[in-house]
Amino acid sequence: MKKHMILFLVGRDRPGIVDDVSSLLFKAGANIEDSRMAVMGGRFSITALFSCAEGALQGIRSDLEELKAMGFETSLHQADDPSTVPARSELPLNMELTAMDHPGIVQRVVRILRRHRVNIRSMNTEVSSAPLSGAPMFALNLEAGVPVETPMAEVKEEISVLASDMNLELRFRP
């Protein structure tokens, strides 16, 4: 029987981590189906959905111990087969925000989304230095699903008002 699992891994960044993890899974006959990987604060993190034969799990768990011995933290979690997860009736909401960095941007945006029962599918944030001044600039990219019974215009209007109040540059994408 085919099992779906989610692997979380984090450790000090270095070249070759993705090769180590993908080789470990490939050797066990596993297939990486969906993943997110990033360097943050000198650490590399992986979140990966993979499928494998149920009998391969013990070997994967054992091989992950080798990565733990190299200083990585790992955990495995059971997941549903993506093809069996019922689709929600949603409309896409995609947006980008940029601003001078300050606390509270993420919290205030996601509070609006929660109030409207918007399901966040993907959200990436980053602070970088502005080209000329070097001031910290915040960027947020979000992909979400708005329930069909929720008026999209209301969600966008409330986020637009927040953007104006907080001096955020807002762009909705198709």
OpenMM code with the backbone's topology and positions (N, CA, C; nanometers):
from openmm import Vec3, app, unit

residues = "MET LYS LYS HIS MET ILE LEU PHE LEU VAL GLY ARG ASP ARG PRO GLY ILE VAL ASP ASP VAL SER SER LEU LEU PHE LYS ALA GLY ALA ASN ILE GLU ASP SER ARG MET ALA VAL MET GLY GLY ARG PHE SER ILE THR ALA LEU PHE SER CYS ALA GLU GLY ALA LEU GLN GLY ILE ARG SER ASP LEU GLU GLU LEU LYS ALA MET GLY PHE GLU THR SER LEU HIS GLN ALA ASP ASP PRO SER THR VAL PRO ALA ARG SER GLU LEU PRO LEU ASN MET GLU LEU THR ALA MET ASP HIS PRO GLY ILE VAL GLN ARG VAL VAL ARG ILE LEU ARG ARG HIS ARG VAL ASN ILE ARG SER MET ASN THR GLU VAL SER SER ALA PRO LEU SER GLY ALA PRO MET PHE ALA LEU ASN LEU GLU ALA GLY VAL PRO VAL GLU THR PRO MET ALA GLU VAL LYS GLU GLU ILE SER VAL LEU ALA SER ASP MET ASN LEU GLU LEU ARG PHE ARG PRO".split()
positions = [
    Vec3(0.0843, -0.1185, 0.0000),
    Vec3(0.0000, 0.0000, 0.0000),
    Vec3(0.0889, 0.1249, 0.0000),
    Vec3(0.0515, 0.2226, -0.0794),
    Vec3(0.1266, 0.3473, -0.0916),
    Vec3(0.0949, 0.4390, 0.0267),
    Vec3(0.2006, 0.4909, 0.0915),
    Vec3(0.1856, 0.5824, 0.2042),
    Vec3(0.2330, 0.7207, 0.1613),
    Vec3(0.1691, 0.8214, 0.2152),
    Vec3(0.2123, 0.9598, 0.1943),
    Vec3(0.2600, 1.0126, 0.3286),
    Vec3(0.3783, 1.0742, 0.3261),
    Vec3(0.4393, 1.1249, 0.4474),
    Vec3(0.4923, 1.2659, 0.4209),
    Vec3(0.5031, 1.3434, 0.5277),
    Vec3(0.5658, 1.4748, 0.5204),
    Vec3(0.6928, 1.4687, 0.6043),
    Vec3(0.8023, 1.5110, 0.5430),
    Vec3(0.9310, 1.5181, 0.6099),
    Vec3(0.9621, 1.6635, 0.6402),
    Vec3(0.9965, 1.6922, 0.7651),
    Vec3(1.0483, 1.8226, 0.8048),
    Vec3(1.1959, 1.8024, 0.8392),
    Vec3(1.2794, 1.8906, 0.7886),
    Vec3(1.4217, 1.8845, 0.8183),
    Vec3(1.4732, 2.0264, 0.8324),
    Vec3(1.5605, 2.0493, 0.9304),
    Vec3(1.6256, 2.1802, 0.9459),
    Vec3(1.7643, 2.1579, 1.0044),
    Vec3(1.8585, 2.2372, 0.9556),
    Vec3(1.9947, 2.2283, 1.0065),
    Vec3(2.0812, 2.3379, 0.9465),
    Vec3(2.2023, 2.3474, 0.9931),
    Vec3(2.2956, 2.4492, 0.9432),
    Vec3(2.3109, 2.4315, 0.7925),
    Vec3(2.3037, 2.5438, 0.7207),
    Vec3(2.3115, 2.5398, 0.5754),
    Vec3(2.4503, 2.4979, 0.5279),
    Vec3(2.4508, 2.4202, 0.4211),
    Vec3(2.5740, 2.3803, 0.3529),
    Vec3(2.5346, 2.3234, 0.2166),
    Vec3(2.6249, 2.3235, 0.1214),
    Vec3(2.5935, 2.2618, -0.0079),
    Vec3(2.5687, 2.1115, 0.0079),
    Vec3(2.4757, 2.0579, -0.0707),
    Vec3(2.4541, 1.9136, -0.0758),
    Vec3(2.3401, 1.8591, 0.0083),
    Vec3(2.2729, 1.9421, 0.0850),
    Vec3(2.1654, 1.8919, 0.1710),
    Vec3(2.0527, 1.8311, 0.0879),
    Vec3(2.0114, 1.9015, -0.0166),
    Vec3(1.9016, 1.8512, -0.0987),
    Vec3(1.9411, 1.7193, -0.1645),
    Vec3(2.0652, 1.7080, -0.2077),
    Vec3(2.1125, 1.5820, -0.2654),
    Vec3(2.1078, 1.4717, -0.1607),
    Vec3(2.1530, 1.4998, -0.0389),
    Vec3(2.1498, 1.3988, 0.0673),
    Vec3(2.0082, 1.3480, 0.0920),
    Vec3(1.9146, 1.4410, 0.1051),
    Vec3(1.7760, 1.4026, 0.1361),
    Vec3(1.7102, 1.3328, 0.0181),
    Vec3(1.7254, 1.3884, -0.1024),
    Vec3(1.6599, 1.3261, -0.2184),
    Vec3(1.7215, 1.1895, -0.2482),
    Vec3(1.8501, 1.1729, -0.2261),
    Vec3(1.9146, 1.0420, -0.2463),
    Vec3(1.8625, 0.9402, -0.1460),
    Vec3(1.8496, 0.9830, -0.0209),
    Vec3(1.7977, 0.8952, 0.0835),
    Vec3(1.6583, 0.8446, 0.0463),
    Vec3(1.5724, 0.9359, 0.0015),
    Vec3(1.4353, 0.8971, -0.0337),
    Vec3(1.4332, 0.8118, -0.1609),
    Vec3(1.5130, 0.8483, -0.2605),
    Vec3(1.5182, 0.7723, -0.3851),
    Vec3(1.5656, 0.6294, -0.3598),
    Vec3(1.6682, 0.6163, -0.2762),
    Vec3(1.7233, 0.4839, -0.2428),
    Vec3(1.6143, 0.3937, -0.1817),
    Vec3(1.5219, 0.4544, -0.1085),
    Vec3(1.4141, 0.3784, -0.0444),
    Vec3(1.2953, 0.3565, -0.1380),
    Vec3(1.3044, 0.4084, -0.2604),
    Vec3(1.1938, 0.3924, -0.3553),
    Vec3(1.0843, 0.4957, -0.3371),
    Vec3(1.1142, 0.6035, -0.2640),
    Vec3(1.0149, 0.7078, -0.2381),
    Vec3(1.0155, 0.8103, -0.3515),
    Vec3(0.9028, 0.8771, -0.3673),
    Vec3(0.8862, 0.9804, -0.4694),
    Vec3(0.8509, 1.1126, -0.4018),
    Vec3(0.9348, 1.2162, -0.4204),
    Vec3(0.9039, 1.3483, -0.3669),
    Vec3(0.7970, 1.4101, -0.4565),
    Vec3(0.6814, 1.4429, -0.3982),
    Vec3(0.5685, 1.4928, -0.4765),
    Vec3(0.5490, 1.6434, -0.4641),
    Vec3(0.5820, 1.7005, -0.3503),
    Vec3(0.5628, 1.8437, -0.3268),
    Vec3(0.6645, 1.8840, -0.2212),
    Vec3(0.7287, 2.0002, -0.2386),
    Vec3(0.8288, 2.0394, -0.1394),
    Vec3(0.8481, 2.1895, -0.1367),
    Vec3(0.8973, 2.2367, -0.0235),
    Vec3(0.9384, 2.3750, -0.0041),
    Vec3(1.0729, 2.3693, 0.0660),
    Vec3(1.1682, 2.4449, 0.0161),
    Vec3(1.3024, 2.4453, 0.0734),
    Vec3(1.3536, 2.5886, 0.0760),
    Vec3(1.4217, 2.6256, 0.1836),
    Vec3(1.4710, 2.7628, 0.1938),
    Vec3(1.5807, 2.7739, 0.2980),
    Vec3(1.6671, 2.8737, 0.2766),
    Vec3(1.7669, 2.9116, 0.3758),
    Vec3(1.7094, 3.0297, 0.4530),
    Vec3(1.7121, 3.0205, 0.5843),
    Vec3(1.6673, 3.1289, 0.6718),
    Vec3(1.7609, 3.1345, 0.7909),
    Vec3(1.8190, 3.2506, 0.8145),
    Vec3(1.9039, 3.2688, 0.9316),
    Vec3(2.0181, 3.1700, 0.9399),
    Vec3(2.0764, 3.1341, 0.8256),
    Vec3(2.1889, 3.0412, 0.8250),
    Vec3(2.1495, 2.8956, 0.8390),
    Vec3(2.0208, 2.8681, 0.8435),
    Vec3(1.9702, 2.7310, 0.8527),
    Vec3(1.8956, 2.6976, 0.7239),
    Vec3(1.9031, 2.5712, 0.6839),
    Vec3(1.8322, 2.5250, 0.5649),
    Vec3(1.7160, 2.4395, 0.6129),
    Vec3(1.5986, 2.4643, 0.5564),
    Vec3(1.4824, 2.3846, 0.5967),
    Vec3(1.4168, 2.3219, 0.4743),
    Vec3(1.3633, 2.2040, 0.4968),
    Vec3(1.2906, 2.1302, 0.3937),
    Vec3(1.1574, 2.0863, 0.4524),
    Vec3(1.0528, 2.1083, 0.3775),
    Vec3(0.9236, 2.0470, 0.4031),
    Vec3(0.8900, 1.9730, 0.2744),
    Vec3(0.8771, 1.8419, 0.2816),
    Vec3(0.8553, 1.7635, 0.1605),
    Vec3(0.7467, 1.6587, 0.1817),
    Vec3(0.6537, 1.6542, 0.0889),
    Vec3(0.5540, 1.5478, 0.0833),
    Vec3(0.6094, 1.4410, -0.0096),
    Vec3(0.6163, 1.3176, 0.0389),
    Vec3(0.6625, 1.2088, -0.0470),
    Vec3(0.5723, 1.0882, -0.0307),
    Vec3(0.5775, 1.0014, -0.1303),
    Vec3(0.5027, 0.8758, -0.1233),
    Vec3(0.6023, 0.7607, -0.1340),
    Vec3(0.5652, 0.6498, -0.0721),
    Vec3(0.6504, 0.5311, -0.0761),
    Vec3(0.5670, 0.4094, -0.0388),
    Vec3(0.6222, 0.2932, -0.0620),
    Vec3(0.5583, 0.1697, -0.0163),
    Vec3(0.5634, 0.1687, 0.1363),
    Vec3(0.4592, 0.1161, 0.1976),
    Vec3(0.4532, 0.1151, 0.3441),
    Vec3(0.5751, 0.0466, 0.4050),
    Vec3(0.6240, -0.0571, 0.3399),
    Vec3(0.7398, -0.1300, 0.3903),
    Vec3(0.8694, -0.0515, 0.3874),
    Vec3(0.8732, 0.0579, 0.3129),
    Vec3(0.9954, 0.1373, 0.3027),
    Vec3(1.0125, 0.2345, 0.4192),
    Vec3(0.9062, 0.2581, 0.4956),
    Vec3(0.9116, 0.3598, 0.6009),
    Vec3(1.0159, 0.3322, 0.7081),
    Vec3(1.0295, 0.2072, 0.7482),
    Vec3(1.1270, 0.1760, 0.8537),
    Vec3(1.2676, 0.2091, 0.8072),
    Vec3(1.3001, 0.1768, 0.6825),
    Vec3(1.4320, 0.2089, 0.6283),
    Vec3(1.4548, 0.3591, 0.6204),
    Vec3(1.3508, 0.4337, 0.5822),
    Vec3(1.3620, 0.5799, 0.5747),
    Vec3(1.3860, 0.6366, 0.7138),
    Vec3(1.3099, 0.5882, 0.8115),
    Vec3(1.3297, 0.6351, 0.9498),
    Vec3(1.4737, 0.6076, 0.9961),
    Vec3(1.5244, 0.4907, 0.9643),
    Vec3(1.6601, 0.4537, 1.0031),
    Vec3(1.7632, 0.5436, 0.9339),
    Vec3(1.7439, 0.5689, 0.8047),
    Vec3(1.8369, 0.6546, 0.7306),
    Vec3(1.8327, 0.7991, 0.7806),
    Vec3(1.7166, 0.8449, 0.8267),
    Vec3(1.7070, 0.9806, 0.8803),
    Vec3(1.7929, 0.9969, 1.0057),
    Vec3(1.8168, 0.8873, 1.0764),
    Vec3(1.9039, 0.8919, 1.1947),
    Vec3(2.0452, 0.9363, 1.1552),
    Vec3(2.0895, 0.8992, 1.0332),
    Vec3(2.2209, 0.9429, 0.9855),
    Vec3(2.2239, 1.0950, 0.9701),
    Vec3(2.1136, 1.1525, 0.9199),
    Vec3(2.1072, 1.2982, 0.9061),
    Vec3(2.1039, 1.3651, 1.0434),
    Vec3(2.0363, 1.3028, 1.1384),
    Vec3(2.0350, 1.3578, 1.2746),
    Vec3(2.1763, 1.3587, 1.3328),
    Vec3(2.2534, 1.2541, 1.3030),
    Vec3(2.3919, 1.2464, 1.3524),
    Vec3(2.4784, 1.3563, 1.2902),
    Vec3(2.4365, 1.4092, 1.1746),
    Vec3(2.5104, 1.5183, 1.1095),
    Vec3(2.4609, 1.6550, 1.1555),
    Vec3(2.3705, 1.6571, 1.2552),
    Vec3(2.3261, 1.7840, 1.3120),
    Vec3(2.1919, 1.8339, 1.2628),
    Vec3(2.1199, 1.7544, 1.1864),
    Vec3(1.9879, 1.7959, 1.1378),
    Vec3(1.8785, 1.7482, 1.2317),
    Vec3(1.7762, 1.8297, 1.2447),
    Vec3(1.6558, 1.7874, 1.3149),
    Vec3(1.5573, 1.7416, 1.2081),
    Vec3(1.4965, 1.6256, 1.2285),
    Vec3(1.4010, 1.5734, 1.1314),
    Vec3(1.2782, 1.5196, 1.2026),
    Vec3(1.1678, 1.5213, 1.1304),
    Vec3(1.0481, 1.4535, 1.1799),
    Vec3(0.9652, 1.4095, 1.0600),
    Vec3(0.8961, 1.2983, 1.0765),
    Vec3(0.8071, 1.2437, 0.9738),
    Vec3(0.6644, 1.2465, 1.0254),
    Vec3(0.5729, 1.2814, 0.9357),
    Vec3(0.4321, 1.2891, 0.9723),
    Vec3(0.3478, 1.2271, 0.8624),
    Vec3(0.2486, 1.1508, 0.9032),
    Vec3(0.1587, 1.0884, 0.8063),
    Vec3(0.0771, 1.1970, 0.7364),
    Vec3(0.0526, 1.1785, 0.6067),
    Vec3(-0.0251, 1.2736, 0.5276),
    Vec3(-0.1308, 1.1977, 0.4476),
    Vec3(-0.2269, 1.2715, 0.3980),
    Vec3(-0.3282, 1.2127, 0.3109),
    Vec3(-0.2768, 1.2099, 0.1675),
    Vec3(-0.3256, 1.1152, 0.0918),
    Vec3(-0.2980, 1.1127, -0.0514),
    Vec3(-0.3640, 1.2366, -0.1104),
    Vec3(-0.2876, 1.3256, -0.1742),
    Vec3(-0.3460, 1.4499, -0.2267),
    Vec3(-0.4642, 1.4273, -0.3209),
    Vec3(-0.4653, 1.3160, -0.3914),
    Vec3(-0.5753, 1.2902, -0.4855),
    Vec3(-0.7059, 1.2565, -0.4155),
    Vec3(-0.6993, 1.2267, -0.2852),
    Vec3(-0.8218, 1.1927, -0.2116),
    Vec3(-0.8732, 1.3074, -0.1251),
    Vec3(-0.7974, 1.4170, -0.1190),
    Vec3(-0.8396, 1.5314, -0.0378),
    Vec3(-0.9475, 1.6072, -0.1142),
    Vec3(-1.0677, 1.6215, -0.0545),
    Vec3(-1.1750, 1.6908, -0.1262),
    Vec3(-1.1405, 1.8371, -0.1533),
    Vec3(-1.1695, 1.8799, -0.2735),
    Vec3(-1.1436, 2.0197, -0.3110),
    Vec3(-1.2490, 2.1091, -0.2478),
    Vec3(-1.2039, 2.2243, -0.1972),
    Vec3(-1.2956, 2.3233, -0.1426),
    Vec3(-1.3391, 2.4153, -0.2555),
    Vec3(-1.4598, 2.4663, -0.2457),
    Vec3(-1.5084, 2.5627, -0.3446),
    Vec3(-1.4532, 2.6994, -0.3081),
    Vec3(-1.3466, 2.7375, -0.3782),
    Vec3(-1.2766, 2.8614, -0.3464),
    Vec3(-1.2399, 2.9367, -0.4739),
    Vec3(-1.2243, 3.0663, -0.4558),
    Vec3(-1.1722, 3.1523, -0.5617),
    Vec3(-1.0310, 3.1928, -0.5232),
    Vec3(-0.9398, 3.2032, -0.6203),
    Vec3(-0.8012, 3.2362, -0.5862),
    Vec3(-0.7830, 3.3829, -0.5471),
    Vec3(-0.7031, 3.4032, -0.4438),
    Vec3(-0.6612, 3.5364, -0.4002),
    Vec3(-0.5088, 3.5342, -0.3967),
    Vec3(-0.4475, 3.6129, -0.4843),
    Vec3(-0.3021, 3.6198, -0.4928),
    Vec3(-0.2611, 3.7650, -0.4770),
    Vec3(-0.1663, 3.7899, -0.3864),
    Vec3(-0.1276, 3.9288, -0.3639),
    Vec3(0.0169, 3.9410, -0.3195),
    Vec3(0.0691, 4.0626, -0.3382),
    Vec3(0.2033, 4.0981, -0.2948),
    Vec3(0.1939, 4.2264, -0.2136),
    Vec3(0.2691, 4.2312, -0.1055),
    Vec3(0.2791, 4.3519, -0.0227),
    Vec3(0.4261, 4.3859, -0.0077),
    Vec3(0.4588, 4.5137, -0.0113),
    Vec3(0.5936, 4.5587, 0.0225),
    Vec3(0.5814, 4.6833, 0.1091),
    Vec3(0.6786, 4.7019, 0.1963),
    Vec3(0.6761, 4.8170, 0.2872),
    Vec3(0.8083, 4.8256, 0.3598),
    Vec3(0.8294, 4.9376, 0.4254),
    Vec3(0.9391, 4.9462, 0.5211),
    Vec3(0.9046, 4.8445, 0.6303),
    Vec3(1.0007, 4.7673, 0.6726),
    Vec3(0.9729, 4.6620, 0.7693),
    Vec3(0.9344, 4.7199, 0.9048),
    Vec3(0.8302, 4.6625, 0.9631),
    Vec3(0.7914, 4.6931, 1.1002),
    Vec3(0.7028, 4.5808, 1.1519),
    Vec3(0.6989, 4.5594, 1.2824),
    Vec3(0.6202, 4.4505, 1.3394),
    Vec3(0.4709, 4.4666, 1.3113),
    Vec3(0.4033, 4.3532, 1.2961),
    Vec3(0.2582, 4.3521, 1.2870),
    Vec3(0.1999, 4.3380, 1.1484),
    Vec3(0.2809, 4.3467, 1.0443),
    Vec3(0.2255, 4.3389, 0.9088),
    Vec3(0.1591, 4.2031, 0.8867),
    Vec3(0.2338, 4.0967, 0.9109),
    Vec3(0.1792, 3.9618, 0.8872),
    Vec3(0.0547, 3.9405, 0.9723),
    Vec3(0.0626, 3.9701, 1.0999),
    Vec3(-0.0499, 3.9440, 1.1904),
    Vec3(-0.1759, 4.0158, 1.1444),
    Vec3(-0.1628, 4.1405, 1.1052),
    Vec3(-0.2825, 4.2173, 1.0677),
    Vec3(-0.3414, 4.1688, 0.9360),
    Vec3(-0.2573, 4.1280, 0.8417),
    Vec3(-0.3076, 4.0750, 0.7146),
    Vec3(-0.3790, 3.9419, 0.7371),
    Vec3(-0.3143, 3.8507, 0.8088),
    Vec3(-0.3757, 3.7180, 0.8257),
    Vec3(-0.4998, 3.7227, 0.9152),
    Vec3(-0.5087, 3.8211, 1.0033),
    Vec3(-0.6292, 3.8354, 1.0849),
    Vec3(-0.7496, 3.8657, 0.9955),
    Vec3(-0.7302, 3.9520, 0.8957),
    Vec3(-0.8382, 3.9816, 0.8006),
    Vec3(-0.8763, 3.8544, 0.7248),
    Vec3(-0.7761, 3.7816, 0.6786),
    Vec3(-0.8042, 3.6598, 0.6027),
    Vec3(-0.8799, 3.5583, 0.6881),
    Vec3(-0.8393, 3.5441, 0.8115),
    Vec3(-0.9081, 3.4492, 0.9005),
    Vec3(-1.0538, 3.4891, 0.9215),
    Vec3(-1.0769, 3.6162, 0.9409),
    Vec3(-1.2135, 3.6640, 0.9644),
    Vec3(-1.3056, 3.6288, 0.8464),
    Vec3(-1.2478, 3.6251, 0.7261),
    Vec3(-1.3257, 3.5925, 0.6063),
    Vec3(-1.3144, 3.4442, 0.5678),
    Vec3(-1.2530, 3.3640, 0.6556),
    Vec3(-1.2371, 3.2199, 0.6343),
    Vec3(-1.1558, 3.1876, 0.5083),
    Vec3(-1.0600, 3.2737, 0.4784),
    Vec3(-0.9717, 3.2542, 0.3634),
    Vec3(-0.8647, 3.1521, 0.4024),
    Vec3(-0.8418, 3.0551, 0.3140),
    Vec3(-0.7456, 2.9484, 0.3385),
    Vec3(-0.6121, 2.9839, 0.2719),
    Vec3(-0.5084, 3.0068, 0.3532),
    Vec3(-0.3762, 3.0394, 0.2994),
    Vec3(-0.3134, 2.9114, 0.2457),
    Vec3(-0.2786, 2.9129, 0.1188),
    Vec3(-0.2146, 2.7971, 0.0543),
    Vec3(-0.0621, 2.8100, 0.0591),
    Vec3(-0.0143, 2.9321, 0.0421),
    Vec3(0.1295, 2.9571, 0.0429),
    Vec3(0.1528, 3.1028, 0.0805),
    Vec3(0.2487, 3.1241, 0.1704),
    Vec3(0.2843, 3.2605, 0.2062),
    Vec3(0.4344, 3.2648, 0.2302),
    Vec3(0.5002, 3.3583, 0.1636),
    Vec3(0.6429, 3.3785, 0.1800),
    Vec3(0.6657, 3.5233, 0.2209),
    Vec3(0.7519, 3.5420, 0.3194),
    Vec3(0.7888, 3.6766, 0.3612),
    Vec3(0.9405, 3.6862, 0.3614),
    Vec3(0.9883, 3.8088, 0.3432),
    Vec3(1.1317, 3.8294, 0.3416),
    Vec3(1.1619, 3.9740, 0.3778),
    Vec3(1.2685, 3.9939, 0.4526),
    Vec3(1.3195, 4.1273, 0.4799),
    Vec3(1.4531, 4.1375, 0.4083),
    Vec3(1.4679, 4.2427, 0.3289),
    Vec3(1.5927, 4.2673, 0.2572),
    Vec3(1.6278, 4.4155, 0.2697),
    Vec3(1.7454, 4.4512, 0.2252),
    Vec3(1.7899, 4.5903, 0.2323),
    Vec3(1.7481, 4.6664, 0.1071),
    Vec3(1.6950, 4.7860, 0.1268),
    Vec3(1.6590, 4.8721, 0.0134),
    Vec3(1.7865, 4.9059, -0.0640),
    Vec3(1.7779, 4.9144, -0.1976),
    Vec3(1.8975, 4.9328, -0.2806),
    Vec3(1.9837, 5.0534, -0.2442),
    Vec3(1.9276, 5.1686, -0.2262),
    Vec3(2.0096, 5.2879, -0.2027),
    Vec3(2.0318, 5.3171, -0.0549),
    Vec3(1.9260, 5.3077, 0.0235),
    Vec3(1.9365, 5.3475, 0.1643),
    Vec3(1.9820, 5.2347, 0.2566),
    Vec3(1.9606, 5.1115, 0.2140),
    Vec3(1.9924, 4.9987, 0.3014),
    Vec3(1.8883, 4.9748, 0.4089),
    Vec3(1.7792, 5.0526, 0.4068),
    Vec3(1.6726, 5.0366, 0.5061),
    Vec3(1.6073, 4.8991, 0.4891),
    Vec3(1.5595, 4.8397, 0.5983),
    Vec3(1.4956, 4.7082, 0.5880),
    Vec3(1.3595, 4.7172, 0.5181),
    Vec3(1.3469, 4.6389, 0.4098),
    Vec3(1.2230, 4.6344, 0.3319),
    Vec3(1.1575, 4.4982, 0.3508),
    Vec3(1.0282, 4.4996, 0.3768),
    Vec3(0.9504, 4.3779, 0.3979),
    Vec3(0.8736, 4.3456, 0.2702),
    Vec3(0.8711, 4.2173, 0.2332),
    Vec3(0.7923, 4.1716, 0.1181),
    Vec3(0.7129, 4.0489, 0.1588),
    Vec3(0.5883, 4.0422, 0.1157),
    Vec3(0.4999, 3.9290, 0.1425),
    Vec3(0.4364, 3.8879, 0.0108),
    Vec3(0.4420, 3.7589, -0.0207),
    Vec3(0.3728, 3.7005, -0.1351),
    Vec3(0.2790, 3.5937, -0.0820),
    Vec3(0.1529, 3.6017, -0.1239),
    Vec3(0.0513, 3.5137, -0.0681),
    Vec3(-0.0363, 3.4563, -0.1781),
    Vec3(-0.0657, 3.3273, -0.1656),
    Vec3(-0.1645, 3.2593, -0.2488),
    Vec3(-0.2653, 3.1969, -0.1542),
    Vec3(-0.3933, 3.2253, -0.1779),
    Vec3(-0.4966, 3.1783, -0.0860),
    Vec3(-0.6239, 3.1441, -0.1624),
    Vec3(-0.7176, 3.0845, -0.0911),
    Vec3(-0.8478, 3.0511, -0.1474),
    Vec3(-0.9577, 3.1160, -0.0658),
    Vec3(-1.0427, 3.1923, -0.1335),
    Vec3(-1.1552, 3.2603, -0.0692),
    Vec3(-1.2800, 3.1749, -0.0908),
    Vec3(-1.3528, 3.1385, 0.0163),
    Vec3(-1.4749, 3.0594, -0.0017),
    Vec3(-1.5700, 3.1290, -0.0998),
    Vec3(-1.6356, 3.0504, -0.1856),
    Vec3(-1.7215, 3.1102, -0.2881),
    Vec3(-1.8348, 3.1923, -0.2280),
    Vec3(-1.8749, 3.1619, -0.1062),
    Vec3(-1.9834, 3.2378, -0.0438),
    Vec3(-1.9362, 3.3708, 0.0160),
    Vec3(-1.8052, 3.3937, 0.0180),
    Vec3(-1.7488, 3.5179, 0.0706),
    Vec3(-1.7254, 3.6148, -0.0447),
    Vec3(-1.7809, 3.7345, -0.0366),
    Vec3(-1.7581, 3.8316, -0.1451),
    Vec3(-1.6101, 3.8716, -0.1546),
    Vec3(-1.5489, 3.8395, -0.2675),
    Vec3(-1.4074, 3.8704, -0.2904),
    Vec3(-1.3822, 4.0207, -0.2742),
    Vec3(-1.4760, 4.1019, -0.3209),
    Vec3(-1.4580, 4.2478, -0.3135),
    Vec3(-1.4433, 4.2941, -0.1685),
    Vec3(-1.5159, 4.2323, -0.0760),
    Vec3(-1.5050, 4.2694, 0.0659),
    Vec3(-1.3661, 4.2382, 0.1211),
    Vec3(-1.3138, 4.1210, 0.0860),
    Vec3(-1.1808, 4.0814, 0.1335),
    Vec3(-1.0762, 4.1788, 0.0789),
    Vec3(-1.0813, 4.2037, -0.0519),
    Vec3(-0.9838, 4.2936, -0.1140),
    Vec3(-0.9948, 4.4357, -0.0597),
    Vec3(-1.1167, 4.4816, -0.0360),
    Vec3(-1.1353, 4.6170, 0.0170),
    Vec3(-1.0762, 4.6291, 0.1571),
    Vec3(-1.1008, 4.5308, 0.2418),
    Vec3(-1.0489, 4.5365, 0.3786),
    Vec3(-0.8959, 4.5327, 0.3797),
    Vec3(-0.8367, 4.4507, 0.2922),
    Vec3(-0.6905, 4.4463, 0.2828),
    Vec3(-0.6373, 4.5783, 0.2260),
    Vec3(-0.7078, 4.6359, 0.1312),
    Vec3(-0.6659, 4.7643, 0.0727),
    Vec3(-0.6683, 4.8758, 0.1760),
    Vec3(-0.7697, 4.8776, 0.2616),
    Vec3(-0.7778, 4.9785, 0.3677),
    Vec3(-0.6603, 4.9601, 0.4646),
    Vec3(-0.6330, 4.8357, 0.5016),
    Vec3(-0.5192, 4.8083, 0.5893),
    Vec3(-0.3890, 4.8557, 0.5246),
    Vec3(-0.3726, 4.8262, 0.3957),
    Vec3(-0.2505, 4.8676, 0.3252),
    Vec3(-0.2350, 5.0190, 0.3288),
    Vec3(-0.3439, 5.0898, 0.3098),
    Vec3(-0.3393, 5.2360, 0.3146),
    Vec3(-0.3038, 5.2846, 0.4556),
    Vec3(-0.3675, 5.2255, 0.5566),
    Vec3(-0.3428, 5.2636, 0.6963),
    Vec3(-0.1983, 5.2361, 0.7403),
    Vec3(-0.1392, 5.1266, 0.6900),
    Vec3(-0.0054, 5.0859, 0.7336),
    Vec3(0.1037, 5.1270, 0.6351),
    Vec3(0.0669, 5.2030, 0.5323),
    Vec3(0.1634, 5.2476, 0.4311),
    Vec3(0.2308, 5.1292, 0.3624),
    Vec3(0.1482, 5.0339, 0.3185),
    Vec3(0.1961, 4.9150, 0.2487),
    Vec3(0.1656, 4.9303, 0.0999),
    Vec3(0.2579, 4.8891, 0.0167),
    Vec3(0.2298, 4.8846, -0.1266),
    Vec3(0.1662, 4.7488, -0.1541),
    Vec3(0.0472, 4.7490, -0.2112),
    Vec3(-0.0320, 4.6281, -0.2316),
    Vec3(-0.0557, 4.6070, -0.3805),
    Vec3(-0.0399, 4.4839, -0.4216),
    Vec3(-0.0726, 4.4472, -0.5597),
    Vec3(-0.1430, 4.3123, -0.5597),
    Vec3(-0.2663, 4.3094, -0.6136),
    Vec3(-0.3369, 4.1829, -0.6320),
    Vec3(-0.2961, 4.1269, -0.7673),
    Vec3(-0.2639, 3.9990, -0.7714),
    Vec3(-0.2271, 3.9320, -0.8965),
    Vec3(-0.3428, 3.8439, -0.9418),
    Vec3(-0.3486, 3.8176, -1.0717),
    Vec3(-0.4556, 3.7278, -1.1222),
    Vec3(-0.4333, 3.5853, -1.0750),
] * unit.nanometer
topology = app.Topology()
chain = topology.addChain("A")
for resn in residues:
    res = topology.addResidue(resn, chain)
    for name in ("N", "CA", "C"):
        topology.addAtom(name, app.Element.getBySymbol(name[0]), res)
